[in-house]
Amino acid sequence: MALVRGGWLWRQSSILRRWKRNWFALWLDGTLGYYHDETAQDEEDRVLIHFNVRDIKIGQECHDVQPPEGRSRDGLLTVNLREGGRLHLCAETRDDALAWKTALLEANSTPVRVYSPYQDYYEVVPPNAHEATYVRSYYGPPYAGKSPACP
């Protein structure tokens, strides 16, 4: 699955409310993963963004969170999810925060379709498709139209 946007962001933990720097990767299927480094090999967690974001606030709109020490309030992002969760992030600049907001909102609202040359049409990509392996049957259903023998 293709990477839509990647970069370093600060993330506030949900329990201790401490800020931690992570590599974030927004995948084409609408999954936002965060990792220890830019190799995106050691995933800490992921959030399904596709059709799951209620709204995103940036900068001065983020009233209930303080930025990491030494960071500007302009880089803050608060992602409010439909199931009630929140993701507090902080980018280096306001422009970077705005670019992340735009990418996340687009991933939230756009169904992803890929062309299947075998089926000759575009099919919707399911969530978490960036780590799935698909095996298709190109030879028709089992038993090729014959019913199995019944005892």
Secondary structure, 3 states (H helix, E strand, C coil): CCEEEEEEEEEECCCCCCEEEEEEEEECCCEEEEECCCCCCCEEEEEECCCCEEEEEEHHHCCCCCCCCCCCHHHEEEEEECCCCEEEEECCCHHHHHHHHHHHHHHHHCCCEEEECCCCEEEECCCCHHHCCCCCCCCCCHHHHCCCCCC
